[in-house]
Structures are given as structure tokens and as C-alpha cells.
Amino acid sequence: MKDCVDAQLREQQAGFRKDRTYTDQIATLQIIVEQSIEWN
């Protein structure tokens, strides 16, 4: 069942994907915010 569900999830749902954690998603968001502040 996990393989079937994993195949259906979008990349943005990192916390629910095999070998991906929600901390990866948080770190990515933090980098995006920091870069947007630097560019403005």
C-alpha cells in the first residue's frame, strides 16, 4: 500500500514521501524566504 500511495503523492508533500522528511520541506522553505529577503 505504501508504494501505491507514494506514487500518487506530489513532490510538495515531502513529509509523506518515502525517504523524505518534513524537515527537508521546512529547510527548503527557509532558504526560499531568506533568498527572497536578500533579493528585495
PyMOL Python script that loads the backbone (N, CA, C, O; Angstrom):
from pymol import cmd

cmd.read_pdbstr("""\
ATOM      1  N   MET A   1       0.816  -1.189   0.000  1.00  0.00           N
ATOM      2  CA  MET A   1       0.000   0.000   0.000  1.00  0.00           C
ATOM      3  C   MET A   1       0.866   1.262   0.000  1.00  0.00           C
ATOM      4  O   MET A   1       0.524   2.244  -0.659  1.00  0.00           O
ATOM      5  N   LYS A   2       1.987   1.245   0.735  1.00  0.00           N
ATOM      6  CA  LYS A   2       2.858   2.420   0.789  1.00  0.00           C
ATOM      7  C   LYS A   2       3.374   2.796  -0.598  1.00  0.00           C
ATOM      8  O   LYS A   2       3.405   3.976  -0.947  1.00  0.00           O
ATOM      9  N   ASP A   3       3.771   1.817  -1.378  1.00  0.00           N
ATOM     10  CA  ASP A   3       4.291   2.096  -2.722  1.00  0.00           C
ATOM     11  C   ASP A   3       3.221   2.734  -3.601  1.00  0.00           C
ATOM     12  O   ASP A   3       3.514   3.651  -4.369  1.00  0.00           O
ATOM     13  N   CYS A   4       2.003   2.264  -3.495  1.00  0.00           N
ATOM     14  CA  CYS A   4       0.900   2.810  -4.285  1.00  0.00           C
ATOM     15  C   CYS A   4       0.622   4.258  -3.889  1.00  0.00           C
ATOM     16  O   CYS A   4       0.447   5.117  -4.754  1.00  0.00           O
ATOM     17  N   VAL A   5       0.581   4.529  -2.591  1.00  0.00           N
ATOM     18  CA  VAL A   5       0.320   5.884  -2.109  1.00  0.00           C
ATOM     19  C   VAL A   5       1.476   6.804  -2.477  1.00  0.00           C
ATOM     20  O   VAL A   5       1.250   7.927  -2.928  1.00  0.00           O
ATOM     21  N   ASP A   6       2.699   6.349  -2.293  1.00  0.00           N
ATOM     22  CA  ASP A   6       3.871   7.172  -2.598  1.00  0.00           C
ATOM     23  C   ASP A   6       3.890   7.586  -4.066  1.00  0.00           C
ATOM     24  O   ASP A   6       4.304   8.699  -4.390  1.00  0.00           O
ATOM     25  N   ALA A   7       3.458   6.723  -4.932  1.00  0.00           N
ATOM     26  CA  ALA A   7       3.438   7.032  -6.364  1.00  0.00           C
ATOM     27  C   ALA A   7       2.411   8.115  -6.692  1.00  0.00           C
ATOM     28  O   ALA A   7       2.547   8.811  -7.698  1.00  0.00           O
ATOM     29  N   GLN A   8       1.387   8.263  -5.853  1.00  0.00           N
ATOM     30  CA  GLN A   8       0.318   9.227  -6.112  1.00  0.00           C
ATOM     31  C   GLN A   8       0.574  10.600  -5.494  1.00  0.00           C
ATOM     32  O   GLN A   8      -0.054  11.580  -5.895  1.00  0.00           O
ATOM     33  N   LEU A   9       1.481  10.686  -4.530  1.00  0.00           N
ATOM     34  CA  LEU A   9       1.717  11.955  -3.845  1.00  0.00           C
ATOM     35  C   LEU A   9       2.556  12.893  -4.692  1.00  0.00           C
ATOM     36  O   LEU A   9       3.437  12.462  -5.435  1.00  0.00           O
ATOM     37  N   ARG A  10       2.270  14.182  -4.569  1.00  0.00           N
ATOM     38  CA  ARG A  10       3.049  15.191  -5.280  1.00  0.00           C
ATOM     39  C   ARG A  10       4.386  15.390  -4.576  1.00  0.00           C
ATOM     40  O   ARG A  10       4.534  15.038  -3.406  1.00  0.00           O
ATOM     41  N   GLU A  11       5.344  15.947  -5.278  1.00  0.00           N
ATOM     42  CA  GLU A  11       6.676  16.210  -4.733  1.00  0.00           C
ATOM     43  C   GLU A  11       6.602  17.166  -3.545  1.00  0.00           C
ATOM     44  O   GLU A  11       7.425  17.080  -2.634  1.00  0.00           O
ATOM     45  N   GLN A  12       5.625  18.078  -3.544  1.00  0.00           N
ATOM     46  CA  GLN A  12       5.497  19.045  -2.472  1.00  0.00           C
ATOM     47  C   GLN A  12       5.132  18.401  -1.141  1.00  0.00           C
ATOM     48  O   GLN A  12       5.299  19.026  -0.094  1.00  0.00           O
ATOM     49  N   GLN A  13       4.649  17.197  -1.155  1.00  0.00           N
ATOM     50  CA  GLN A  13       4.270  16.509   0.068  1.00  0.00           C
ATOM     51  C   GLN A  13       5.447  15.697   0.586  1.00  0.00           C
ATOM     52  O   GLN A  13       5.343  14.487   0.786  1.00  0.00           O
ATOM     53  N   ALA A  14       6.556  16.371   0.797  1.00  0.00           N
ATOM     54  CA  ALA A  14       7.802  15.704   1.154  1.00  0.00           C
ATOM     55  C   ALA A  14       7.694  14.928   2.455  1.00  0.00           C
ATOM     56  O   ALA A  14       8.300  13.864   2.587  1.00  0.00           O
ATOM     57  N   GLY A  15       6.946  15.430   3.406  1.00  0.00           N
ATOM     58  CA  GLY A  15       6.826  14.759   4.694  1.00  0.00           C
ATOM     59  C   GLY A  15       6.122  13.425   4.620  1.00  0.00           C
ATOM     60  O   GLY A  15       6.179  12.638   5.564  1.00  0.00           O
ATOM     61  N   PHE A  16       5.465  13.164   3.517  1.00  0.00           N
ATOM     62  CA  PHE A  16       4.710  11.932   3.372  1.00  0.00           C
ATOM     63  C   PHE A  16       5.282  11.030   2.284  1.00  0.00           C
ATOM     64  O   PHE A  16       4.630  10.083   1.845  1.00  0.00           O
ATOM     65  N   ARG A  17       6.495  11.330   1.856  1.00  0.00           N
ATOM     66  CA  ARG A  17       7.114  10.536   0.800  1.00  0.00           C
ATOM     67  C   ARG A  17       8.211   9.649   1.380  1.00  0.00           C
ATOM     68  O   ARG A  17       8.831   9.988   2.388  1.00  0.00           O
ATOM     69  N   LYS A  18       8.438   8.538   0.746  1.00  0.00           N
ATOM     70  CA  LYS A  18       9.477   7.618   1.166  1.00  0.00           C
ATOM     71  C   LYS A  18      10.836   8.313   1.096  1.00  0.00           C
ATOM     72  O   LYS A  18      11.138   8.985   0.109  1.00  0.00           O
ATOM     73  N   ASP A  19      11.643   8.158   2.118  1.00  0.00           N
ATOM     74  CA  ASP A  19      12.999   8.718   2.210  1.00  0.00           C
ATOM     75  C   ASP A  19      13.022  10.241   2.225  1.00  0.00           C
ATOM     76  O   ASP A  19      14.062  10.832   1.935  1.00  0.00           O
ATOM     77  N   ARG A  20      11.923  10.888   2.551  1.00  0.00           N
ATOM     78  CA  ARG A  20      11.870  12.349   2.663  1.00  0.00           C
ATOM     79  C   ARG A  20      11.228  12.695   3.998  1.00  0.00           C
ATOM     80  O   ARG A  20      10.321  11.997   4.450  1.00  0.00           O
ATOM     81  N   THR A  21      11.683  13.748   4.620  1.00  0.00           N
ATOM     82  CA  THR A  21      11.112  14.155   5.894  1.00  0.00           C
ATOM     83  C   THR A  21      10.506  15.540   5.782  1.00  0.00           C
ATOM     84  O   THR A  21      10.782  16.284   4.841  1.00  0.00           O
ATOM     85  N   TYR A  22       9.682  15.869   6.752  1.00  0.00           N
ATOM     86  CA  TYR A  22       9.099  17.208   6.754  1.00  0.00           C
ATOM     87  C   TYR A  22      10.163  18.254   7.023  1.00  0.00           C
ATOM     88  O   TYR A  22       9.987  19.417   6.657  1.00  0.00           O
ATOM     89  N   THR A  23      11.274  17.865   7.660  1.00  0.00           N
ATOM     90  CA  THR A  23      12.342  18.840   7.907  1.00  0.00           C
ATOM     91  C   THR A  23      13.009  19.257   6.599  1.00  0.00           C
ATOM     92  O   THR A  23      13.497  20.382   6.494  1.00  0.00           O
ATOM     93  N   ASP A  24      13.040  18.379   5.608  1.00  0.00           N
ATOM     94  CA  ASP A  24      13.543  18.760   4.282  1.00  0.00           C
ATOM     95  C   ASP A  24      12.684  19.883   3.709  1.00  0.00           C
ATOM     96  O   ASP A  24      13.200  20.847   3.143  1.00  0.00           O
ATOM     97  N   GLN A  25      11.376  19.749   3.863  1.00  0.00           N
ATOM     98  CA  GLN A  25      10.452  20.751   3.348  1.00  0.00           C
ATOM     99  C   GLN A  25      10.621  22.078   4.089  1.00  0.00           C
ATOM    100  O   GLN A  25      10.609  23.140   3.467  1.00  0.00           O
ATOM    101  N   ILE A  26      10.778  22.025   5.410  1.00  0.00           N
ATOM    102  CA  ILE A  26      10.967  23.242   6.205  1.00  0.00           C
ATOM    103  C   ILE A  26      12.262  23.937   5.813  1.00  0.00           C
ATOM    104  O   ILE A  26      12.289  25.161   5.677  1.00  0.00           O
ATOM    105  N   ALA A  27      13.325  23.182   5.632  1.00  0.00           N
ATOM    106  CA  ALA A  27      14.610  23.771   5.243  1.00  0.00           C
ATOM    107  C   ALA A  27      14.504  24.442   3.876  1.00  0.00           C
ATOM    108  O   ALA A  27      15.055  25.524   3.671  1.00  0.00           O
ATOM    109  N   THR A  28      13.809  23.815   2.952  1.00  0.00           N
ATOM    110  CA  THR A  28      13.626  24.401   1.626  1.00  0.00           C
ATOM    111  C   THR A  28      12.854  25.712   1.712  1.00  0.00           C
ATOM    112  O   THR A  28      13.227  26.694   1.070  1.00  0.00           O
ATOM    113  N   LEU A  29      11.793  25.735   2.491  1.00  0.00           N
ATOM    114  CA  LEU A  29      11.019  26.966   2.661  1.00  0.00           C
ATOM    115  C   LEU A  29      11.851  28.065   3.304  1.00  0.00           C
ATOM    116  O   LEU A  29      11.746  29.231   2.922  1.00  0.00           O
ATOM    117  N   GLN A  30      12.673  27.700   4.274  1.00  0.00           N
ATOM    118  CA  GLN A  30      13.526  28.685   4.940  1.00  0.00           C
ATOM    119  C   GLN A  30      14.508  29.307   3.948  1.00  0.00           C
ATOM    120  O   GLN A  30      14.723  30.518   3.969  1.00  0.00           O
ATOM    121  N   ILE A  31      15.091  28.505   3.097  1.00  0.00           N
ATOM    122  CA  ILE A  31      16.028  29.008   2.087  1.00  0.00           C
ATOM    123  C   ILE A  31      15.315  29.950   1.124  1.00  0.00           C
ATOM    124  O   ILE A  31      15.851  31.002   0.774  1.00  0.00           O
ATOM    125  N   ILE A  32      14.119  29.583   0.695  1.00  0.00           N
ATOM    126  CA  ILE A  32      13.360  30.430  -0.226  1.00  0.00           C
ATOM    127  C   ILE A  32      13.050  31.776   0.412  1.00  0.00           C
ATOM    128  O   ILE A  32      13.194  32.814  -0.235  1.00  0.00           O
ATOM    129  N   VAL A  33      12.631  31.773   1.661  1.00  0.00           N
ATOM    130  CA  VAL A  33      12.315  33.027   2.354  1.00  0.00           C
ATOM    131  C   VAL A  33      13.560  33.883   2.502  1.00  0.00           C
ATOM    132  O   VAL A  33      13.518  35.085   2.239  1.00  0.00           O
ATOM    133  N   GLU A  34      14.664  33.284   2.919  1.00  0.00           N
ATOM    134  CA  GLU A  34      15.907  34.040   3.088  1.00  0.00           C
ATOM    135  C   GLU A  34      16.368  34.654   1.768  1.00  0.00           C
ATOM    136  O   GLU A  34      16.802  35.806   1.742  1.00  0.00           O
ATOM    137  N   GLN A  35      16.280  33.905   0.686  1.00  0.00           N
ATOM    138  CA  GLN A  35      16.699  34.421  -0.613  1.00  0.00           C
ATOM    139  C   GLN A  35      15.783  35.545  -1.083  1.00  0.00           C
ATOM    140  O   GLN A  35      16.251  36.519  -1.672  1.00  0.00           O
ATOM    141  N   SER A  36      14.499  35.421  -0.832  1.00  0.00           N
ATOM    142  CA  SER A  36      13.582  36.478  -1.260  1.00  0.00           C
ATOM    143  C   SER A  36      13.831  37.766  -0.483  1.00  0.00           C
ATOM    144  O   SER A  36      13.677  38.856  -1.033  1.00  0.00           O
ATOM    145  N   ILE A  37      14.209  37.656   0.776  1.00  0.00           N
ATOM    146  CA  ILE A  37      14.536  38.840   1.578  1.00  0.00           C
ATOM    147  C   ILE A  37      15.809  39.489   1.049  1.00  0.00           C
ATOM    148  O   ILE A  37      15.888  40.714   0.968  1.00  0.00           O
ATOM    149  N   GLU A  38      16.794  38.695   0.692  1.00  0.00           N
ATOM    150  CA  GLU A  38      18.056  39.222   0.164  1.00  0.00           C
ATOM    151  C   GLU A  38      17.844  39.937  -1.168  1.00  0.00           C
ATOM    152  O   GLU A  38      18.496  40.946  -1.437  1.00  0.00           O
ATOM    153  N   TRP A  39      16.949  39.431  -1.995  1.00  0.00           N
ATOM    154  CA  TRP A  39      16.738  39.995  -3.321  1.00  0.00           C
ATOM    155  C   TRP A  39      15.902  41.274  -3.286  1.00  0.00           C
ATOM    156  O   TRP A  39      15.913  42.044  -4.246  1.00  0.00           O
ATOM    157  N   ASN A  40      15.179  41.506  -2.191  1.00  0.00           N
ATOM    158  CA  ASN A  40      14.313  42.703  -2.117  1.00  0.00           C
ATOM    159  C   ASN A  40      14.972  43.802  -1.388  1.00  0.00           C
ATOM    160  O   ASN A  40      14.390  44.876  -1.233  1.00  0.00           O
TER     161      ASN A  40
END
""", "prot")
cmd.dss("prot")
cmd.show_as("cartoon", "prot")
cmd.util.cbc("prot")
cmd.orient("prot")
